[in-house]
Amino acid sequence: MIAVAEAIVSPIMSVLGAGVRDAWNDPSNLAYWLLRNCKIDGISADDEELYVERKGLEQRIADHVRRTTPRKYLVVVGPRGGGKTTAVKKMLMGRGKVVYVTLESEVETIQANLRSNLGIPSDKVFKVKDAFKAFEGLHGVDKPVLVVEIDSNVSPETVRKQSQELKILCADAKVAHGILILSDANAAFKLNTDPGRQEMLWIDDFDENEMNSLLDKFGILPKDDPDSAALRRRLWNEVGANAQDLVKMAKKARKAAGEAGARAAAGSAAERGVVERYIEEKQQDAFTNVSNLLTTIPRDKDTRLRLPNERWNLLSLTAALNRTPSGVAPYDKGLSPANLSDAVKPTGYRAITHNGEAKLFQFYSKAHQHAARRWLRRRRFRHVSFLTLLLVLCL
């Protein structure tokens, strides 16, 4: 589609002696330069080879951009490293009329980003809505897709303003299909609450089948080897399968196997050694996060956790999550998702998150669930020991 747009517009531009400098004068130029300078990169060849199909999620994204007329903008949210950006890029590869914007700082906005990429001077009038209306004269009837990815460092106020801009472009003016990718689950609370114009898509970590598919693609921990198969089950049961972390670990394991030499036994042992260390590191990190969250609640100027009973609410929520095999629990009045978002904001406190689409609290990973069980057992043991000591002293 980009090639088609270029074929249509290039002759006009050559006659006019046009370049980026004329983008604001001719609507067809705007569409051409949006496609050329703000196009989606897609995923790398390596990522394409290792991509794990996630049919349900991919279908949701495809259905959203297939609608004739935009009605809502899609908010893609989930744990960090869960594969949100990769899934969106994969589904939009090969589709024409896709404009991609990344906002990484406070000064960036959708309009400023597009203005910069188009090379439009600050003294020239530029309206994002008009730029997307320019696509109406190009080949095909499909509406363009505007993908906006917002970094975790961006403030809540900026997120709200840019989501409002996306709402105006997509749900109100209906000039584009909008997809908003947020950095993590907590970022969803920076949004304006507007369910009539928002559609939430939760992208979680891999399930067990997806994890096994990725390990198969890397060629590590073969299922026909009993020790490797047992380690796969341990990896799933004790840590879970965050897509980003799993890929990093699998690359290290494959490299270690290659460095071990030609002997298959040596390669398998090296692979298993990398995976076992990964499990231990993840469990230790998870226990640190759980301990920080439940013992040293942050009290900075931005937090909402000011009431004395908030720590008790966190303890109660953690206990409730541990009573369910899946480690999830519905929202309740004891602790609001917004308050939890404040509690896990600092680095080193992220043990529990919330699925905004299903309205559920959940552990960040299976490693955090196991860590919470250990922490609660230790806490009960300390209380029992203290009561036993008091009883002995009284006697």
C-alpha positions in Angstrom: 0.0 0.0 0.0 2.9 2.3 0.7 4.2 1.6 -2.8 0.8 2.4 -4.3 0.7 5.7 -2.3 4.2 6.6 -3.5 3.3 5.8 -7.1 0.3 8.1 -6.9 1.9 11.0 -5.1 5.5 11.0 -6.4 4.7 12.4 -9.9 2.7 15.3 -8.4 5.5 16.1 -6.0 8.2 16.0 -8.7 6.2 18.4 -10.8 5.8 20.8 -7.8 9.4 20.3 -6.8 7.9 19.1 -3.5 9.4 17.4 -0.6 8.7 17.3 3.1 8.5 21.0 3.0 5.2 20.8 0.9 3.5 18.2 3.2 1.3 20.9 4.8 0.2 22.3 1.5 -1.2 19.3 -0.3 -3.3 16.6 1.5 -2.0 13.9 -0.8 1.5 14.9 0.3 0.5 14.5 4.0 -0.7 11.0 3.4 2.4 10.0 1.5 4.8 11.3 4.1 2.8 9.8 7.0 3.2 6.4 5.4 6.8 7.0 4.5 8.2 8.6 7.7 5.9 7.2 10.4 5.4 3.6 9.2 5.5 0.6 11.5 8.8 -1.2 11.6 7.3 -4.7 12.0 9.3 -7.4 13.8 12.9 -8.5 13.0 13.7 -11.6 11.0 14.8 -13.3 14.2 11.6 -12.4 16.0 9.6 -13.6 13.0 11.3 -17.0 13.1 10.8 -17.3 16.9 7.3 -15.8 17.0 4.7 -17.9 18.9 1.2 -17.7 17.5 -1.4 -16.5 19.9 -4.6 -17.0 17.9 -7.1 -15.4 20.3 -5.2 -12.2 20.8 -4.3 -11.9 17.1 -7.9 -12.3 16.2 -9.0 -9.5 18.5 -6.5 -7.1 16.9 -7.5 -8.2 13.4 -11.2 -7.7 14.1 -10.5 -4.2 15.5 -8.8 -2.9 12.4 -11.1 -4.8 10.0 -14.2 -2.8 10.9 -15.4 -0.5 8.2 -16.0 2.4 10.6 -13.9 2.9 13.8 -16.1 2.9 16.9 -13.6 2.6 19.7 -9.9 2.7 20.2 -8.2 -0.5 21.4 -6.1 -0.3 24.7 -3.5 -3.1 24.7 -2.3 -3.7 28.3 -0.6 -6.4 30.3 2.6 -7.3 32.2 5.8 -5.8 31.1 7.6 -8.1 28.6 4.4 -10.0 27.9 4.6 -9.5 24.1 2.1 -6.7 23.6 4.1 -4.7 21.0 5.3 -7.8 19.2 1.7 -9.1 18.9 0.4 -5.8 17.5 3.3 -5.4 15.0 2.9 -9.0 13.9 -0.8 -8.6 13.1 -0.2 -5.3 11.2 2.7 -6.5 9.1 1.8 -6.2 5.4 -1.2 -4.0 6.1 -1.2 -0.7 4.3 -2.0 2.7 5.9 -0.4 2.1 9.3 1.1 5.0 11.2 3.2 4.3 14.3 4.0 6.8 17.0 6.1 6.2 20.1 5.9 8.6 23.1 8.9 8.3 25.4 9.0 11.6 27.3 6.8 14.4 28.8 7.3 16.8 25.9 6.1 14.3 23.2 2.6 14.2 22.0 0.9 12.6 19.0 0.8 15.9 17.1 4.4 16.9 18.0 5.7 13.4 17.0 4.0 13.5 13.7 5.0 17.1 13.0 8.7 16.2 13.7 8.6 13.1 11.5 7.0 15.0 8.7 9.4 17.9 9.0 6.7 20.5 9.3 8.0 23.8 10.6 6.5 25.1 13.9 5.1 28.2 12.2 2.9 26.1 9.9 -0.6 25.0 10.9 -0.8 21.2 11.3 -3.9 19.3 12.4 -3.6 15.5 12.9 -7.2 15.0 12.0 -6.7 16.6 8.6 -3.6 14.5 8.0 -5.6 11.3 8.4 -8.4 12.6 6.3 -5.9 12.8 3.5 -5.9 9.0 3.3 -9.5 9.1 2.0 -8.1 10.0 -1.5 -5.7 7.0 -1.6 -6.2 3.5 -2.9 -8.6 1.3 -1.0 -11.5 2.0 1.4 -9.8 0.8 4.6 -9.4 3.4 7.2 -5.7 4.0 8.3 -4.5 2.5 11.6 -2.8 4.8 14.2 -0.7 2.9 16.7 0.5 4.9 19.8 2.9 3.3 22.2 3.5 5.1 25.5 6.6 4.5 27.6 6.3 3.9 31.4 8.2 7.1 32.1 5.4 9.3 30.8 3.3 11.0 33.5 -0.4 10.1 34.1 -1.5 13.5 32.8 0.3 13.1 29.5 -1.2 9.6 29.1 -4.7 11.0 29.8 -4.2 13.8 27.3 -2.9 11.6 24.5 -5.6 8.9 25.1 -8.1 11.8 24.7 -6.5 12.8 21.4 -6.8 9.2 20.2 -10.4 9.1 21.3 -11.2 12.2 19.3 -9.4 10.9 16.2 -10.8 7.4 16.3 -14.1 7.2 18.2 -15.4 10.7 17.5 -14.0 11.8 14.1 -13.6 8.2 12.9 -10.7 9.0 10.7 -8.5 6.1 11.8 -8.5 2.9 13.8 -6.7 3.5 17.0 -4.5 1.2 19.0 -2.9 2.4 22.3 -0.1 0.2 23.7 0.6 0.9 27.4 3.8 -0.1 29.2 2.3 -2.3 31.9 -0.9 -3.1 33.7 -0.7 -0.1 36.1 -0.5 2.4 33.2 -4.2 1.7 32.6 -5.1 3.8 35.6 -3.6 6.8 33.9 -6.4 6.7 31.3 -9.6 8.5 31.2 -12.4 6.1 32.1 -14.5 5.9 28.9 -15.7 2.3 28.3 -18.1 3.5 25.5 -15.1 4.5 23.4 -12.4 2.1 24.8 -11.9 -1.6 24.2 -9.5 -3.3 26.6 -7.2 -6.1 25.4 -5.2 -7.9 28.1 -2.1 -9.6 26.9 -0.7 -11.9 29.6 2.4 -14.0 29.8 2.6 -17.1 27.7 0.5 -20.1 28.7 2.2 -23.5 29.1 1.6 -24.5 25.4 3.1 -21.2 24.2 6.1 -21.6 26.4 6.7 -25.1 25.1 6.3 -23.9 21.6 9.0 -21.2 22.1 11.4 -23.7 23.7 10.9 -26.0 20.8 11.7 -23.2 18.3 15.0 -22.6 20.2 15.7 -26.3 20.3 16.3 -26.5 24.0 15.1 -28.8 26.8 13.9 -31.5 24.3 10.7 -33.2 25.4 12.0 -36.7 24.7 14.7 -36.3 27.3 13.2 -37.1 30.8 15.5 -34.6 32.7 14.8 -31.8 30.3 11.0 -32.5 30.2 10.9 -32.5 34.0 12.8 -29.1 34.0 10.2 -27.7 31.6 7.4 -28.6 34.0 9.4 -27.1 36.9 10.0 -23.9 34.9 6.3 -23.5 34.2 5.1 -24.4 37.7 7.6 -22.4 39.7 8.3 -19.3 37.5 5.8 -19.1 34.6 6.6 -17.8 31.1 7.1 -14.1 30.6 7.8 -13.8 26.9 10.7 -11.3 27.1 12.4 -13.1 30.0 11.9 -16.5 28.4 13.5 -15.4 25.1 16.6 -14.0 26.9 16.9 -17.2 29.0 16.5 -19.5 25.9 19.2 -17.6 24.0 21.6 -18.0 26.9 20.8 -21.7 27.1 21.3 -22.3 23.4 24.6 -20.4 23.5 25.8 -22.4 26.6 24.9 -25.7 24.8 26.9 -24.6 21.7 29.9 -23.7 23.8 29.8 -27.0 25.6 31.0 -28.8 22.6 29.8 -31.5 20.2 28.8 -34.0 22.9 25.0 -34.1 23.3 25.2 -34.9 27.0 27.4 -32.0 27.7 25.2 -29.6 25.7 22.0 -30.8 27.5 23.7 -30.4 30.9 24.8 -26.8 30.0 21.2 -26.0 28.9 19.7 -27.3 32.1 22.3 -25.4 34.1 21.2 -22.1 32.6 17.5 -22.9 33.1 18.0 -23.9 36.7 19.9 -20.7 37.5 17.2 -18.7 35.8 14.5 -20.4 38.0 16.6 -19.7 41.2 17.1 -16.0 40.2 13.5 -15.4 39.4 12.4 -17.0 42.7 14.8 -14.8 44.7 13.7 -11.6 42.8 10.1 -12.5 43.4 10.6 -13.1 47.1 12.3 -9.7 47.4 9.4 -8.0 45.6 6.8 -9.7 47.9 8.8 -8.8 51.0 9.2 -5.2 50.0 5.5 -4.9 49.1 4.2 -6.4 52.3 6.6 -4.9 54.8 7.8 -1.5 53.5 4.8 0.2 51.8 6.1 3.4 50.1 4.7 6.7 51.4 5.9 9.3 48.8 3.9 12.4 48.0 2.1 10.7 45.0 0.9 7.5 46.8 -2.7 7.0 47.9 -1.7 4.4 50.5 -2.0 6.7 53.5 -4.5 4.9 55.7 -3.2 2.6 58.5 -5.3 -0.3 57.2 -3.8 -0.3 53.7 -1.0 -2.7 54.7 -3.6 -5.0 56.2 -5.6 -4.9 53.0 -2.5 -5.8 51.0 -1.8 -8.8 53.4 -5.4 -9.9 53.1 -5.3 -9.6 49.3 -2.1 -11.6 49.1 -3.6 -14.3 51.3 -6.8 -14.4 49.2 -4.7 -14.8 46.0 -2.8 -17.7 47.6 -6.1 -19.5 48.4 -6.8 -19.9 44.7 -4.8 -22.4 42.5 -4.6 -19.9 39.7 -3.5 -17.0 41.9 -6.3 -14.6 40.9 -9.0 -12.9 42.9 -11.8 -10.4 41.9 -11.7 -6.7 42.7 -13.2 -5.9 46.1 -13.7 -2.9 48.4 -10.7 -3.7 50.6 -8.1 -2.5 48.2 -8.8 -0.6 45.0 -6.8 -1.3 41.9 -5.7 2.3 41.9 -4.3 1.9 45.4 -2.5 -1.3 44.4 -1.1 0.6 41.4 0.4 3.1 43.8 1.9 0.4 46.0 3.7 -1.4 43.2 4.9 1.7 41.5 8.5 1.7 42.8 11.0 -0.7 41.3 11.3 -3.8 43.5 7.6 -3.8 44.7 5.9 -5.4 41.7 4.5 -8.6 43.0 0.8 -8.2 42.3 -1.0 -6.7 39.3 -4.5 -6.3 38.0 -6.2 -7.4 34.8 -8.3 -4.5 33.9 -10.2 -6.4 31.2 -11.3 -9.3 33.5 -11.4 -7.1 36.7 -9.1 -9.5 38.6 -6.1 -9.1 40.8 -3.3 -11.5 40.1 0.3 -12.2 40.9 2.9 -11.0 38.4 4.1 -14.5 37.9 4.0 -18.0 39.3 7.3 -17.1 41.0 5.6 -14.3 42.9 2.8 -16.7 43.9 5.3 -19.2 45.4 7.2 -16.4 47.0 4.1 -15.0 48.7 3.3 -18.5 50.1 6.8 -18.7 51.6 6.5 -15.2 53.0 3.1 -15.9 54.6 4.4 -19.2 56.1 7.3 -17.4 57.7 5.0 -14.7 59.0 2.7 -17.3 60.6 5.7 -19.2 62.1 7.0 -16.0 63.6 3.7 -15.2 65.2 3.3 -18.7 66.6 6.8 -18.6 67.9 6.2 -15.2 69.6 2.9 -16.5 71.2 4.7 -19.7 72.4 7.4 -17.6 74.0 4.8 -15.4 75.7 3.1 -18.5 77.0 6.3 -20.0 78.4 7.2 -16.7 80.1 3.8 -16.5 81.7 4.1 -20.0 83.0 
